[in-house]
């Protein structure tokens, strides 16, 4: 039981120093960092903003078009004119000034409902971009917690190994004492030294993996990869998951299926947009014009001013366009059919994915329970081996074997804990429940 006390003491010391040397990255703060700084999420949010701008009334052709024009001409000329009756006229620096300005407005009253359905397409495209952003957020959060729990797993593995290094150091010290007093051979000391060195090598490798895992997680968070931190290694599992309930929720909440439904809506609107080519277009227009002329060179009119309003209604009807509109409508209907086929394929894929994820989750739960029992068995075995080793009833090799078995069992349990949580998150993502999950 001496080594169990050592384990508890070292664990508290390591946690104490880790807590004061590095900031703790909680699960909630990790989610906030990712939502604010992850590069993929930033791009997705910008795409949503762009789609929102496109769905504005300013991009819908519902508003009139107003244009203004103005101009001015200036001419300074010298004239020397001879008439048929023998007379003549000379004018120097004769000015010709002309000014004009106009304001015009055009508005489409009716375009076969094409404008209306185009506007609806823009609105639905905005909603589709939100679903695409949600898809990226879900994928990013899953990637985030795979990385987060990898850091947590390696953190606990390191703590376990530190404990076993302490055990190996005590074993080496005992072997040296026994050798000095002639109770053991030099071989026992050498074996203890080799085992201690192997434990230290394992520890160094874990530190490398842990550092790389922190770098990877920082990258997902969209921040400097060298920022040090520790994580919360506790795990909360979602209770009472039911397969049939998850399959039912998938049909309503899975983001890929929601996108498929949205694409069908957009394709149906596209048919109506193309059908508008068979209907007439009616528009109105109005304008105001102002023209002023000052002409010193004219023999009849020296100055004139003209201004006034005009208005009109125009109708255009493309009675036959060579079959272009018919072709567009037919192709749009094919697009709707393809969207329906893709939706059915997505539904089948998702049911398969949910069932596969469920099997992986159930297997992870079984492994977790089995590894927990293995740890308890190996703890009892190690405790008994420790007592027998102190009494000289077993060799150092047997004691080392019990130590390795306990370390492997603890490592396997540690991996099983986090693998089970990841399997749960994958299951929740496929069923469309990830954003409601307790991480």
C-alpha positions in Angstrom: 0.0 0.0 0.0 3.0 2.3 0.3 3.0 2.9 -3.5 -0.6 3.8 -3.5 0.1 6.6 -1.0 3.0 7.8 -3.2 0.6 7.9 -6.1 -1.9 10.1 -4.3 0.8 12.5 -3.0 2.4 12.9 -6.4 -1.0 13.4 -8.0 -1.8 16.2 -5.7 1.6 17.9 -6.1 1.4 17.8 -9.9 -2.1 19.1 -10.0 -1.1 21.9 -7.6 1.9 23.0 -9.5 0.1 22.7 -12.9 -2.8 24.8 -11.7 -0.4 27.7 -10.7 2.0 27.5 -13.7 -0.5 27.4 -16.5 -4.1 28.6 -17.2 -6.8 26.0 -17.2 -8.6 25.8 -20.5 -12.2 24.8 -19.6 -14.5 23.2 -22.1 -16.7 26.2 -22.2 -13.9 28.6 -22.8 -12.5 26.3 -25.5 -15.9 26.5 -27.3 -15.9 30.3 -27.0 -12.4 30.5 -28.3 -13.2 28.3 -31.3 -16.5 30.1 -32.2 -14.7 33.5 -32.1 -11.3 32.6 -33.7 -11.4 29.4 -35.7 -10.5 30.2 -39.3 -13.1 27.9 -40.8 -15.9 29.3 -38.7 -14.8 32.9 -39.5 -15.1 32.1 -43.3 -18.5 30.4 -42.7 -19.8 33.4 -40.9 -18.6 35.7 -43.6 -20.4 33.5 -46.2 -23.6 33.9 -44.1 -23.2 37.7 -44.1 -22.6 37.7 -47.9 -25.7 35.6 -48.4 -27.7 38.0 -46.2 -26.5 40.9 -48.3 -27.6 39.1 -51.4 -31.0 38.5 -49.9 -31.6 42.2 -49.3 -34.4 44.0 -51.2 -31.6 46.1 -52.8 -30.6 42.9 -54.8 -34.1 41.9 -55.7 -35.1 44.3 -58.6 -38.1 45.4 -56.6 -36.9 49.0 -56.4 -37.1 51.5 -59.2 -34.1 52.6 -61.2 -33.4 56.3 -61.2 -30.8 58.0 -63.4 -29.7 61.6 -63.9 -27.8 63.1 -66.8 -26.4 66.5 -67.4 -24.2 68.2 -70.0 -22.9 71.5 -71.3 -21.3 72.6 -74.6 -19.3 75.8 -75.1 -18.1 77.2 -78.5 -16.4 80.5 -79.4 -16.2 81.1 -83.1 -15.5 83.8 -85.7 -17.9 84.0 -88.7 -17.3 85.8 -92.1 -20.4 85.2 -94.3 -21.2 86.4 -97.8 -24.9 86.3 -99.0 -26.2 85.7 -102.6 -27.5 89.3 -102.8 -23.9 90.5 -102.3 -24.2 91.4 -98.6 -21.8 90.1 -96.0 -21.7 89.6 -92.3 -18.8 89.3 -89.9 -19.0 88.1 -86.3 -16.1 87.7 -84.0 -16.2 85.7 -80.8 -19.7 84.4 -81.4 -20.7 82.2 -78.5 -22.7 79.0 -78.6 -23.7 77.6 -75.2 -25.9 74.6 -74.7 -27.0 73.1 -71.4 -29.1 70.0 -70.8 -30.2 68.0 -67.8 -32.6 65.1 -67.3 -33.9 62.8 -64.6 -35.4 59.4 -65.5 -37.1 56.7 -63.6 -37.9 53.1 -64.7 -39.8 50.5 -62.8 -40.9 47.0 -63.7 -44.5 46.4 -62.7 -44.6 42.7 -63.7 -42.1 40.3 -65.0 -44.0 37.0 -65.0 -43.3 36.6 -61.2 -39.6 35.9 -61.9 -38.5 38.7 -59.7 -40.7 37.4 -56.8 -39.3 33.8 -57.0 -35.7 35.1 -57.5 -36.2 37.0 -54.2 -37.4 33.8 -52.5 -34.4 31.9 -53.8 -32.1 34.6 -52.3 -33.9 34.3 -49.0 -33.6 30.5 -49.0 -30.0 30.7 -50.1 -29.3 32.8 -47.0 -30.9 30.1 -44.8 -28.9 27.5 -46.6 -25.7 29.4 -45.9 -26.7 29.3 -42.2 -27.0 25.6 -42.3 -23.6 25.3 -44.0 -22.2 27.4 -41.3 -23.8 25.2 -38.7 -22.2 22.2 -40.4 -18.8 23.7 -40.2 -19.4 24.7 -36.5 -20.4 21.1 -35.7 -17.4 19.6 -37.5 -15.1 22.1 -35.8 -16.5 21.4 -32.3 -16.1 17.7 -32.9 -12.5 18.3 -34.0 -12.1 20.6 -31.0 -13.1 18.0 -28.4 -11.2 15.2 -30.1 -8.2 17.4 -29.6 -9.3 18.5 -26.1 -9.8 15.0 -24.8 -6.5 13.9 -26.4 -4.8 16.5 -24.3 -6.8 15.3 -21.2 -5.9 11.6 -21.9 -2.2 12.3 -22.3 -2.3 14.5 -19.2 -3.6 11.6 -17.1 -1.2 9.2 -18.8 1.6 11.4 -17.8 0.4 11.6 -14.2 0.2 7.8 -14.1 3.7 7.4 -15.5 5.1 9.9 -13.0 3.7 7.7 -10.2 5.3 4.6 -11.7 8.6 6.4 -12.2 8.6 7.1 -8.4 7.8 3.4 -7.8 10.8 2.4 -10.1 13.1 4.8 -8.3 12.1 3.3 -5.0 12.7 -0.2 -6.4 16.2 0.9 -7.6 16.9 2.3 -4.2 15.8 -0.9 -2.5 17.9 -3.0 -4.9 21.0 -0.9 -4.1 20.4 -1.3 -0.4 20.0 -5.0 -0.7 23.1 -5.2 -2.9 25.1 -3.2 -0.4 24.0 -5.6 2.4 24.7 -8.7 0.2 21.0 -9.7 -0.1 20.8 -9.2 -3.9 23.1 -9.4 -6.8 24.3 -6.7 -9.1 21.9 -8.0 -11.7 18.9 -6.8 -9.7 20.4 -3.3 -9.5 21.0 -3.3 -13.3 17.5 -4.5 -14.0 16.0 -1.8 -11.9 18.2 0.9 -13.6 17.1 -0.4 -17.1 13.4 -0.4 -16.0 13.7 3.1 -14.6 15.3 4.4 -17.8 12.6 2.8 -19.9 10.0 4.6 -17.7 11.7 7.9 -18.2 11.8 7.4 -22.0 8.1 6.6 -22.0 7.6 9.8 -20.0 9.6 11.9 -22.4 7.6 10.4 -25.3 4.3 11.3 -23.6 5.6 14.8 -23.0 6.3 15.2 -26.7 2.8 13.9 -27.6 1.2 16.1 -25.1 3.1 19.2 -26.4 2.1 18.4 -30.0 -1.5 17.8 -28.9 -1.6 21.2 -27.2 -0.2 22.8 -30.4 -3.0 21.1 -32.4 -5.7 22.2 -30.1 -4.4 25.8 -30.1 -4.6 25.8 -33.8 -8.2 24.6 -33.8 -8.9 27.4 -31.3 -7.4 29.9 -33.7 -4.7 31.2 -31.4 -1.0 31.1 -30.9 0.0 27.4 -30.9 2.6 28.0 -28.2 0.2 29.2 -25.6 0.5 26.9 -22.5 -2.5 25.5 -20.8 -3.9 22.6 -18.8 -7.3 21.1 -19.4 -10.2 19.8 -17.3 -9.8 16.0 -17.4 -13.3 15.2 -16.0 -15.9 13.6 -18.2 -19.6 13.8 -18.2 -21.5 11.2 -20.2 -24.9 11.8 -21.7 -27.3 9.4 -20.0 -30.0 7.1 -21.4 -29.4 7.4 -25.1 -31.9 5.4 -27.1 -31.2 4.3 -30.7 -34.7 4.7 -32.2 -35.0 8.1 -30.6 -31.7 9.1 -32.2 -32.8 7.9 -35.6 -36.0 9.8 -35.3 -34.2 13.0 -34.3 -31.8 12.6 -37.2 -34.7 13.0 -39.7 -35.5 16.4 -38.1 -32.2 17.8 -36.9 -29.3 16.5 -39.0 -27.7 19.4 -40.7 -27.0 17.5 -44.0 -30.6 16.4 -44.3 -31.8 20.0 -43.5 -29.5 21.2 -46.3 -31.0 18.6 -48.7 -34.5 19.8 -47.9 -33.4 23.4 -48.5 -31.9 22.6 -51.9 -35.2 21.0 -52.9 -37.0 24.2 -52.0 -34.6 26.3 -54.0 -34.9 24.0 -57.0 -38.7 24.3 -57.0 -38.4 28.0 -57.0 -36.0 27.8 -59.9 -38.7 26.1 -62.0 -41.1 29.0 -61.4 -38.4 31.5 -62.2 -37.8 29.9 -65.5 -41.5 29.6 -66.2 -41.7 33.4 -66.0 -40.1 33.6 -69.4 -43.5 32.6 -70.9 -45.2 35.7 -69.5 -45.0 39.3 -70.5 -43.1 42.1 -68.8 -44.8 45.4 -68.0 -42.9 48.5 -67.0 -43.4 52.2 -66.6 -41.1 55.1 -67.1 -41.0 58.8 -66.5 -38.6 61.5 -67.1 -38.0 65.2 -66.8 -35.8 67.1 -69.2 -34.3 70.6 -69.3 -32.5 72.2 -72.3 -31.2 75.7 -72.7 -29.5 77.2 -75.8 -27.6 80.5 -76.2 -26.4 81.1 -79.7 -24.8 84.4 -80.8 -24.1 83.0 -84.2 -27.8 82.2 -85.1 -29.6 84.6 -87.4 -33.0 83.4 -86.2 -33.0 82.1 -82.6 -30.6 83.6 -80.1 -31.8 81.9 -77.0 -34.2 79.0 -76.3 -35.3 77.0 -73.2 -37.1 73.7 -73.3 -38.2 71.7 -70.2 -41.0 69.2 -69.5 -42.1 65.8 -68.2 -42.8 62.6 -70.1 -44.2 59.2 -69.0 -44.8 55.9 -70.6 -45.8 52.3 -70.2 -44.1 49.5 -72.0 -45.0 45.9 -72.5 -42.8 43.2 -74.0 -43.7 39.6 -74.6 -41.2 37.1 -75.8 -43.8 34.9 -77.6 -41.3 32.5 -78.9 -37.6 32.3 -78.0 -36.7 29.3 -80.0 -37.4 26.9 -77.1 -34.9 28.3 -74.6 -37.5 28.8 -71.8 -38.9 25.4 -72.3 -35.4 23.9 -72.1 -34.7 25.8 -68.9 -37.9 24.6 -67.3 -37.2 21.0 -68.2 -33.6 21.2 -66.8 -34.9 22.8 -63.6 -37.4 19.9 -63.1 -34.5 17.5 -63.6 -32.6 19.5 -60.9 -35.6 19.0 -58.5 -35.6 15.3 -59.2 -31.9 15.1 -58.6 -32.3 17.0 -55.3 -35.0 14.5 -54.2 -32.7 11.6 -55.1 -29.8 13.1 -53.1 -32.1 13.6 -50.2 -33.1 9.9 -50.2 -29.5 9.0 -50.4 -28.7 11.3 -47.5 -31.5 9.7 -45.4 -30.1 6.2 -46.0 -26.5 7.3 -45.4 -27.5 8.9 -42.1 -29.5 5.9 -40.8 -26.5 3.8 -41.6 -24.1 6.3 -39.9 -26.4 6.5 -36.8 -26.5 2.7 -36.5 -22.7 2.4 -37.1 -22.0 5.1 -34.5 -24.4 3.4 -32.1 -22.5 0.1 -32.4 -19.2 1.9 -31.9 -20.7 3.7 -28.8 -22.0 0.5 -27.3 -18.7 -1.2 -27.9 -16.9 1.7 -26.2 -19.2 1.4 -23.2 -18.4 -2.3 -22.9 -14.7 -1.7 -23.2 -14.9 1.0 -20.6 -16.6 -1.3 -18.1 -14.2 -4.1 -18.8 -11.1 -1.9 -18.5 -12.4 -0.6 -15.2 -12.6 -4.2 -13.9 -9.1 -4.8 -15.2 -7.7 -1.9 -13.3 -9.3 -3.1 -10.1 -7.9 -6.6 -10.6 -4.5 -5.3 -11.4 -4.5 -3.0 -8.4 -5.1 -6.0 -6.1 -2.5 -8.0 -8.0 0.0 -5.1 -7.6 -0.7 -4.6 -3.9 -0.1 -8.3 -3.3 3.0 -8.4 -5.4 4.3 -5.4 -3.5 3.9 -7.2 -0.2 5.5 -10.3 -1.5 8.4 -8.4 -3.1 9.1 -6.7 0.2 9.2 -10.1 1.9 11.5 -11.5 -0.8 8.9 -14.0 -1.9 8.9 -12.9 -5.6 11.7 -11.6 -7.8 12.1 -8.1 -9.0 11.1 -9.3 -12.5 7.7 -10.5 -11.2 7.3 -7.2 -9.3 8.1 -5.3 -12.5 5.6 -7.4 -14.4 2.8 -6.5 -11.9 3.8 -2.9 -12.2 3.7 -2.9 -16.0 0.3 -4.7 -16.0 -1.1 -2.1 -13.7 0.3 0.8 -15.8 -1.1 -0.8 -19.0 -4.5 -1.3 -17.3 -4.6 2.3 -16.1 -3.5 3.5 -19.6 -6.2 1.4 -21.3 -8.9 2.6 -18.9 -7.8 6.1 -19.5 -8.1 5.7 -23.3 -11.4 3.9 -22.9 -12.8 6.8 -20.9 -12.1 9.3 -23.6 -12.8 7.0 -26.5 -16.3 6.5 -25.1 -16.9 10.2 -24.9 -15.7 10.8 -28.4 -17.9 7.9 -29.7 -20.8 9.6 -27.9 -20.1 12.9 -29.5 -19.9 11.3 -32.9 -23.2 9.7 -32.3 -24.8 13.0 -31.2 -23.4 14.8 -34.2 -24.8 12.3 -36.7 -28.2 12.5 -35.1 -28.1 16.3 -35.1 -27.8 16.8 -31.4 -24.2 17.8 -31.0 -24.9 21.5 -30.3 -27.2 20.4 -27.5 -24.7 18.0 -26.0 -23.0 18.3 -22.6 -19.3 18.3 -23.3 
